[in-house]
Every structure is written in structure tokens, then in C-alpha cells.
Amino acid sequence: MSIRRIVNITILGILLIAAVIGIMLLGSYLGRDNNAVELPEANTPENRPDETDPEEIAPIEVTRETIQAVIATLYRPPVYSREVTVERHWNEGKTEDRIDVYVDSGITSLRTMTTSGAEKRIIITPDTLYIWYPGDRDIFTGPAESPGDQNRTADEWQMLVTFEDILRLDKNDIISAGYTEYEEELCVYAVYLSPLLNYTRTYYISLEIGLVIAATEHDKDGILIYSMTAGKCLIGEADALMFILPDGTELLAR
């Protein structure tokens, strides 16, 4: 047998073997049960994991170290009205001031009623302070006590501390802080020690409206000497008549 014939037979044998193997593999593939392969389910709303219950989400922790950062995120509504009651306690009793507060366009109008029934009107604009008593013809007019910061001046005339003042506290003077509810309103509170008089002051600040809604002050013996409470805040409501001076000047620019 010639060498060429041997080579041809060998090649033919190799081709036959390859063909048989190919047929076997094809038959195996065609005989497979394709349904046996499970594909991942589509990420449909029905198959997504349940979303976390909002009540299970832990709020940002408020401590004496973080309270100032939390307060710094709050802001006051641009238009609102509410009633504030301030009591000052003495050995002989107490005095009480009721203050109707109206805020609009950066202007604060106050109507104060004292325990004796005396009424005083105060209006604070960004740069001017107006004070008068009903029936008076003369109006005291002067520069705002805190020029450029009418909120601070207005709070001072309401006998309040502004939460901006709390931002200026030395952290070492803050005793405690946290979340709480006051009159069913979610608040943060801060308790701090006045380094000058050793008075303990507690303030409750609404997370919804960014305003102090209650406060107390105790002397070094723990005796209550000051308290403040605020009624419901009407956001977006402020009587325009409360921004008119006795001479008819309208301070709101409409």
C-alpha cells in the first residue's frame, strides 16, 4: 500500500470520527430541557423588597454636641401670626405679658398687653423701630436695636431668646439636648447654663416652623423666674392692618 493511500485513509477516518462526535453533541443539545434553567425574576414592584417603614428610620441624633448644627438648618416662615405669653415670676407673684405677633415681608408688628391691661404697639422693620401707645399722637421712631437683624430685635421686644442666640453658645454651656414633643408638636430642645448668673434655661424649638414655642428659666436655686409659651402659629396669615402707623403710613409694600 502506497504512503499516499495510507494518508488518505487516515484523513478520512479523522473526518468520520469528527462527524460522529458532532452528531452526538447536536443530539445532546436538542434533547436538553431548556425549562430547567431558571432566569432571574424581573425587578417588578411586586418582586422588590419592602421599603423601610418611615417610622423605623432613625432620626439624626440630637445631642449637646449636635444641637446647634440641627438648629442651623431651621428657618422661620416669611408670613405668620401667633400669640405669645411671657410670665416673670417674683417672690410676690408674677407679671404676665400677652403679645400678638404678626410677621410679613421682613417686618414684625407686636401688640403687647400687660397684666394691668396697658397696651403698647411696636413695629420693627429691617432698619427702623416704631413704638407708640393707643391714643398717642407722637410715635417714637429710632434705628433698630440690631441693625440688619430685625428678627433679633423683634425677639428682644417679645422678651424671647432667638434660636440664633443658641447658635452662639459655647458648647460647654449646653447641658443637654434632644428631640421631644411639646403640646403635640415635634421639637428639639436645648438646656444650657448661663455662665454669668448660673441660671438654667430650657428652650423648645419647633421643627415645623423654626420658632421657639416654649421656654423656661430657673435661678441657681432652681426657682422658676421666667416662662414663655406660644399659641398656634398661623402660617401665611398676618393682618395687614397691623402694619399701618397711626398717621396712616402703610409699611407693607404691596
C-alpha positions as a Markdown table, in Angstrom:
| # | Residue | x | y | z |
|---|---|---|---|---|
| 1 | Met | 0.0 | 0.0 | 0.0 |
| 2 | Ser | 1.4 | 3.4 | -1.0 |
| 3 | Ile | 2.0 | 6.1 | 1.5 |
| 4 | Arg | -0.5 | 8.4 | -0.2 |
| 5 | Arg | -3.2 | 5.9 | 0.2 |
| 6 | Ile | -2.4 | 5.5 | 3.9 |
| 7 | Val | -2.6 | 9.2 | 4.4 |
| 8 | Asn | -5.9 | 9.5 | 2.6 |
| 9 | Ile | -7.4 | 6.7 | 4.7 |
| 10 | Thr | -6.1 | 8.4 | 7.9 |
| 11 | Ile | -7.7 | 11.7 | 7.0 |
| 12 | Leu | -11.0 | 10.0 | 6.1 |
| 13 | Gly | -11.0 | 8.3 | 9.4 |
| 14 | Ile | -10.4 | 11.5 | 11.3 |
| 15 | Leu | -13.3 | 13.2 | 9.4 |
| 16 | Leu | -15.7 | 10.4 | 10.2 |
| 17 | Ile | -14.8 | 10.5 | 13.8 |
| 18 | Ala | -15.3 | 14.3 | 13.9 |
| 19 | Ala | -18.7 | 13.9 | 12.2 |
| 20 | Val | -19.9 | 11.3 | 14.7 |
| 21 | Ile | -18.8 | 13.5 | 17.6 |
| 22 | Gly | -20.6 | 16.5 | 16.1 |
| 23 | Ile | -23.8 | 14.5 | 15.6 |
| 24 | Met | -23.7 | 13.2 | 19.3 |
| 25 | Leu | -23.2 | 16.8 | 20.6 |
| 26 | Leu | -26.1 | 18.1 | 18.4 |
| 27 | Gly | -28.4 | 15.4 | 19.7 |
| 28 | Ser | -27.5 | 16.1 | 23.3 |
| 29 | Tyr | -28.2 | 19.8 | 22.8 |
| 30 | Leu | -31.5 | 19.2 | 21.1 |
| 31 | Gly | -32.6 | 16.8 | 23.8 |
| 32 | Arg | -32.0 | 19.3 | 26.7 |
| 33 | Asp | -34.9 | 20.6 | 28.7 |
| 34 | Asn | -34.5 | 24.4 | 28.3 |
| 35 | Asn | -37.1 | 25.0 | 31.0 |
| 36 | Ala | -34.7 | 23.6 | 33.6 |
| 37 | Val | -32.7 | 26.9 | 33.5 |
| 38 | Glu | -34.3 | 29.4 | 35.9 |
| 39 | Leu | -33.8 | 33.0 | 34.8 |
| 40 | Pro | -33.8 | 35.8 | 37.5 |
| 41 | Glu | -37.2 | 37.4 | 38.0 |
| 42 | Ala | -37.7 | 40.8 | 36.7 |
| 43 | Asn | -37.3 | 43.6 | 39.2 |
| 44 | Thr | -41.0 | 44.5 | 39.2 |
| 45 | Pro | -42.7 | 46.3 | 42.1 |
| 46 | Glu | -44.1 | 43.0 | 43.3 |
| 47 | Asn | -40.7 | 41.5 | 43.5 |
| 48 | Arg | -38.8 | 44.4 | 45.1 |
| 49 | Pro | -38.0 | 44.2 | 48.8 |
| 50 | Asp | -40.5 | 46.0 | 51.0 |
| 51 | Glu | -39.4 | 49.7 | 51.5 |
| 52 | Thr | -38.4 | 50.7 | 55.0 |
| 53 | Asp | -41.2 | 51.9 | 57.2 |
| 54 | Pro | -40.6 | 55.6 | 57.8 |
| 55 | Glu | -41.2 | 55.1 | 61.5 |
| 56 | Glu | -38.2 | 52.7 | 61.5 |
| 57 | Ile | -35.8 | 55.3 | 60.1 |
| 58 | Ala | -33.8 | 56.6 | 62.9 |
| 59 | Pro | -33.7 | 60.4 | 63.0 |
| 60 | Ile | -30.5 | 62.3 | 63.2 |
| 61 | Glu | -29.3 | 62.1 | 66.8 |
| 62 | Val | -29.6 | 65.3 | 68.7 |
| 63 | Thr | -27.1 | 65.8 | 71.5 |
| 64 | Arg | -25.4 | 68.7 | 73.2 |
| 65 | Glu | -22.7 | 68.4 | 70.5 |
| 66 | Thr | -25.1 | 68.4 | 67.5 |
| 67 | Ile | -28.0 | 70.6 | 68.6 |
| 68 | Gln | -26.5 | 73.8 | 67.2 |
| 69 | Ala | -26.0 | 72.1 | 63.8 |
| 70 | Val | -29.6 | 70.9 | 63.8 |
| 71 | Ile | -31.0 | 74.4 | 64.7 |
| 72 | Ala | -28.9 | 76.0 | 62.0 |
| 73 | Thr | -31.0 | 74.1 | 59.4 |
| 74 | Leu | -34.3 | 75.6 | 60.6 |
| 75 | Tyr | -35.9 | 78.7 | 59.1 |
| 76 | Arg | -38.8 | 80.9 | 60.0 |
| 77 | Pro | -41.9 | 81.2 | 57.8 |
| 78 | Pro | -41.9 | 84.5 | 55.9 |
| 79 | Val | -45.5 | 85.3 | 56.9 |
| 80 | Tyr | -47.2 | 84.2 | 60.1 |
| 81 | Ser | -49.0 | 85.3 | 63.2 |
| 82 | Arg | -49.3 | 83.9 | 66.7 |
| 83 | Glu | -49.9 | 84.8 | 70.3 |
| 84 | Val | -47.0 | 84.6 | 72.9 |
| 85 | Thr | -47.4 | 84.7 | 76.6 |
| 86 | Val | -44.5 | 85.7 | 78.8 |
| 87 | Glu | -44.5 | 85.3 | 82.6 |
| 88 | Arg | -42.0 | 86.7 | 85.0 |
| 89 | His | -42.1 | 85.2 | 88.5 |
| 90 | Trp | -41.2 | 87.1 | 91.7 |
| 91 | Asn | -41.4 | 86.4 | 95.4 |
| 92 | Glu | -44.6 | 88.5 | 95.5 |
| 93 | Gly | -46.2 | 86.8 | 92.5 |
| 94 | Lys | -45.8 | 87.3 | 88.8 |
| 95 | Thr | -46.4 | 89.6 | 85.8 |
| 96 | Glu | -47.8 | 88.5 | 82.5 |
| 97 | Asp | -47.5 | 89.9 | 79.1 |
| 98 | Arg | -49.6 | 88.7 | 76.2 |
| 99 | Ile | -48.0 | 89.6 | 72.8 |
| 100 | Asp | -49.8 | 89.3 | 69.5 |
| 101 | Val | -47.2 | 88.8 | 66.8 |
| 102 | Tyr | -47.6 | 89.5 | 63.1 |
| 103 | Val | -44.8 | 89.0 | 60.6 |
| 104 | Asp | -44.8 | 89.8 | 56.9 |
| 105 | Ser | -42.2 | 91.0 | 54.3 |
| 106 | Gly | -39.4 | 91.1 | 56.9 |
| 107 | Ile | -41.5 | 93.4 | 59.2 |
| 108 | Thr | -42.7 | 92.4 | 62.6 |
| 109 | Ser | -45.6 | 94.0 | 64.3 |
| 110 | Leu | -46.3 | 93.5 | 68.0 |
| 111 | Arg | -49.3 | 94.3 | 70.2 |
| 112 | Thr | -48.4 | 93.9 | 73.9 |
| 113 | Met | -51.0 | 93.7 | 76.7 |
| 114 | Thr | -49.6 | 93.8 | 80.2 |
| 115 | Thr | -51.1 | 92.4 | 83.4 |
| 116 | Ser | -52.6 | 95.8 | 84.2 |
| 117 | Gly | -54.2 | 96.0 | 80.8 |
| 118 | Ala | -51.9 | 98.6 | 79.3 |
| 119 | Glu | -51.4 | 98.2 | 75.6 |
| 120 | Lys | -48.3 | 99.0 | 73.6 |
| 121 | Arg | -47.6 | 98.8 | 69.9 |
| 122 | Ile | -44.2 | 98.1 | 68.4 |
| 123 | Ile | -43.2 | 97.6 | 64.7 |
| 124 | Ile | -39.7 | 96.6 | 63.7 |
| 125 | Thr | -38.5 | 96.9 | 60.1 |
| 126 | Pro | -35.0 | 96.0 | 58.9 |
| 127 | Asp | -33.7 | 99.3 | 60.0 |
| 128 | Thr | -36.4 | 101.2 | 62.0 |
| 129 | Leu | -38.1 | 100.8 | 65.3 |
| 130 | Tyr | -41.6 | 102.3 | 65.9 |
| 131 | Ile | -43.2 | 102.4 | 69.4 |
| 132 | Trp | -46.5 | 104.1 | 70.5 |
| 133 | Tyr | -49.4 | 103.7 | 72.8 |
| 134 | Pro | -53.0 | 103.7 | 71.5 |
| 135 | Gly | -54.3 | 107.3 | 71.6 |
| 136 | Asp | -50.9 | 108.8 | 71.4 |
| 137 | Arg | -50.2 | 111.3 | 68.6 |
| 138 | Asp | -46.5 | 111.0 | 68.9 |
| 139 | Ile | -44.6 | 107.9 | 67.7 |
| 140 | Phe | -41.2 | 107.0 | 68.9 |
| 141 | Thr | -39.0 | 106.4 | 65.8 |
| 142 | Gly | -35.4 | 105.2 | 66.0 |
| 143 | Pro | -32.9 | 102.8 | 64.5 |
| 144 | Ala | -33.5 | 99.1 | 65.0 |
| 145 | Glu | -31.5 | 97.9 | 68.0 |
| 146 | Ser | -29.8 | 95.2 | 65.9 |
| 147 | Pro | -29.5 | 96.9 | 62.5 |
| 148 | Gly | -29.9 | 94.4 | 59.7 |
| 149 | Asp | -31.2 | 91.7 | 62.0 |
| 150 | Gln | -34.8 | 92.6 | 62.6 |
| 151 | Asn | -35.6 | 89.1 | 63.8 |
| 152 | Arg | -33.2 | 89.6 | 66.8 |
| 153 | Thr | -34.7 | 93.0 | 67.6 |
| 154 | Ala | -38.2 | 91.6 | 67.3 |
| 155 | Asp | -37.4 | 88.7 | 69.6 |
| 156 | Glu | -35.9 | 91.0 | 72.2 |
| 157 | Trp | -39.1 | 93.1 | 72.3 |
| 158 | Gln | -41.1 | 89.9 | 72.7 |
| 159 | Met | -38.8 | 89.0 | 75.7 |
| 160 | Leu | -37.6 | 85.9 | 73.9 |
| 161 | Val | -34.3 | 84.4 | 73.1 |
| 162 | Thr | -33.9 | 83.8 | 69.4 |
| 163 | Phe | -32.6 | 80.4 | 68.3 |
| 164 | Glu | -29.8 | 82.3 | 66.6 |
| 165 | Asp | -28.6 | 83.1 | 70.1 |
| 166 | Ile | -28.4 | 79.4 | 70.9 |
| 167 | Leu | -26.1 | 79.0 | 67.9 |
| 168 | Arg | -23.7 | 81.4 | 69.6 |
| 169 | Leu | -23.5 | 79.4 | 72.8 |
| 170 | Asp | -20.3 | 77.8 | 74.0 |
| 171 | Lys | -20.9 | 74.1 | 73.7 |
| 172 | Asn | -19.5 | 73.6 | 77.2 |
| 173 | Asp | -22.5 | 75.6 | 78.5 |
| 174 | Ile | -25.1 | 73.3 | 76.9 |
| 175 | Ile | -26.2 | 70.7 | 79.5 |
| 176 | Ser | -28.5 | 68.5 | 77.3 |
| 177 | Ala | -30.4 | 68.4 | 74.1 |
| 178 | Gly | -32.6 | 66.1 | 72.1 |
| 179 | Tyr | -35.9 | 65.5 | 70.4 |
| 180 | Thr | -39.2 | 65.8 | 72.2 |
| 181 | Glu | -42.9 | 66.7 | 71.8 |
| 182 | Tyr | -44.3 | 69.9 | 73.3 |
| 183 | Glu | -48.1 | 70.3 | 73.1 |
| 184 | Glu | -48.1 | 67.5 | 70.4 |
| 185 | Glu | -45.6 | 69.4 | 68.3 |
| 186 | Leu | -42.3 | 67.8 | 67.4 |
| 187 | Cys | -39.4 | 69.9 | 68.7 |
| 188 | Val | -35.8 | 69.9 | 69.6 |
| 189 | Tyr | -34.9 | 71.2 | 73.0 |
| 190 | Ala | -31.8 | 72.7 | 74.5 |
| 191 | Val | -30.9 | 73.1 | 78.1 |
| 192 | Tyr | -28.0 | 75.4 | 78.9 |
| 193 | Leu | -26.4 | 77.2 | 81.8 |
| 194 | Ser | -26.0 | 80.9 | 81.8 |
| 195 | Pro | -22.3 | 81.3 | 82.8 |
| 196 | Leu | -22.9 | 84.9 | 84.2 |
| 197 | Leu | -25.8 | 84.2 | 86.6 |
| 198 | Asn | -25.8 | 80.4 | 86.7 |
| 199 | Tyr | -29.4 | 80.4 | 85.5 |
| 200 | Thr | -30.7 | 77.2 | 83.8 |
| 201 | Arg | -32.6 | 77.9 | 80.6 |
| 202 | Thr | -34.6 | 75.5 | 78.5 |
| 203 | Tyr | -35.9 | 76.2 | 75.1 |
| 204 | Tyr | -38.2 | 74.2 | 72.8 |
| 205 | Ile | -37.9 | 74.9 | 69.1 |
| 206 | Ser | -40.5 | 73.7 | 66.6 |
| 207 | Leu | -39.1 | 71.6 | 63.8 |
| 208 | Glu | -42.0 | 72.6 | 61.6 |
| 209 | Ile | -41.9 | 76.4 | 61.9 |
| 210 | Gly | -38.4 | 77.0 | 63.2 |
| 211 | Leu | -39.6 | 79.2 | 66.1 |
| 212 | Val | -39.2 | 79.0 | 69.9 |
| 213 | Ile | -42.6 | 77.8 | 71.1 |
| 214 | Ala | -41.8 | 77.5 | 74.8 |
| 215 | Ala | -39.1 | 78.3 | 77.3 |
| 216 | Thr | -38.3 | 78.4 | 81.0 |
| 217 | Glu | -35.6 | 79.9 | 83.1 |
| 218 | His | -34.7 | 78.8 | 86.7 |
| 219 | Asp | -32.3 | 80.6 | 89.0 |
| 220 | Lys | -29.3 | 79.0 | 90.7 |
| 221 | Asp | -31.6 | 77.7 | 93.4 |
| 222 | Gly | -33.9 | 76.0 | 90.9 |
| 223 | Ile | -36.8 | 78.5 | 91.3 |
| 224 | Leu | -38.8 | 79.4 | 88.2 |
| 225 | Ile | -38.3 | 83.0 | 87.3 |
| 226 | Tyr | -39.4 | 83.1 | 83.6 |
| 227 | Ser | -41.7 | 81.1 | 81.3 |
| 228 | Met | -42.8 | 81.6 | 77.8 |
| 229 | Thr | -45.5 | 79.8 | 75.7 |
| 230 | Ala | -46.8 | 80.4 | 72.2 |
| 231 | Gly | -50.2 | 79.7 | 70.8 |
| 232 | Lys | -50.9 | 78.1 | 67.4 |
| 233 | Cys | -48.9 | 79.6 | 64.6 |
| 234 | Leu | -51.0 | 80.7 | 61.6 |
| 235 | Ile | -48.6 | 80.3 | 58.7 |
| 236 | Gly | -49.3 | 82.6 | 55.7 |
| 237 | Glu | -51.7 | 84.8 | 57.8 |
| 238 | Ala | -50.8 | 88.3 | 59.0 |
| 239 | Asp | -53.4 | 91.1 | 59.3 |
| 240 | Ala | -52.3 | 93.9 | 57.0 |
| 241 | Leu | -53.9 | 96.5 | 59.3 |
| 242 | Met | -51.3 | 95.7 | 61.9 |
| 243 | Phe | -48.6 | 97.2 | 59.7 |
| 244 | Ile | -50.2 | 100.7 | 59.5 |
| 245 | Leu | -48.8 | 103.5 | 61.6 |
| 246 | Pro | -51.1 | 105.9 | 63.5 |
| 247 | Asp | -50.5 | 108.6 | 60.8 |
| 248 | Gly | -51.8 | 106.2 | 58.1 |
| 249 | Thr | -48.4 | 105.2 | 56.8 |
| 250 | Glu | -48.6 | 101.6 | 55.4 |
| 251 | Leu | -45.3 | 99.8 | 55.9 |
| 252 | Leu | -46.1 | 96.8 | 53.8 |
| 253 | Ala | -45.1 | 97.4 | 50.2 |
| 254 | Arg | -47.9 | 95.7 | 48.1 |
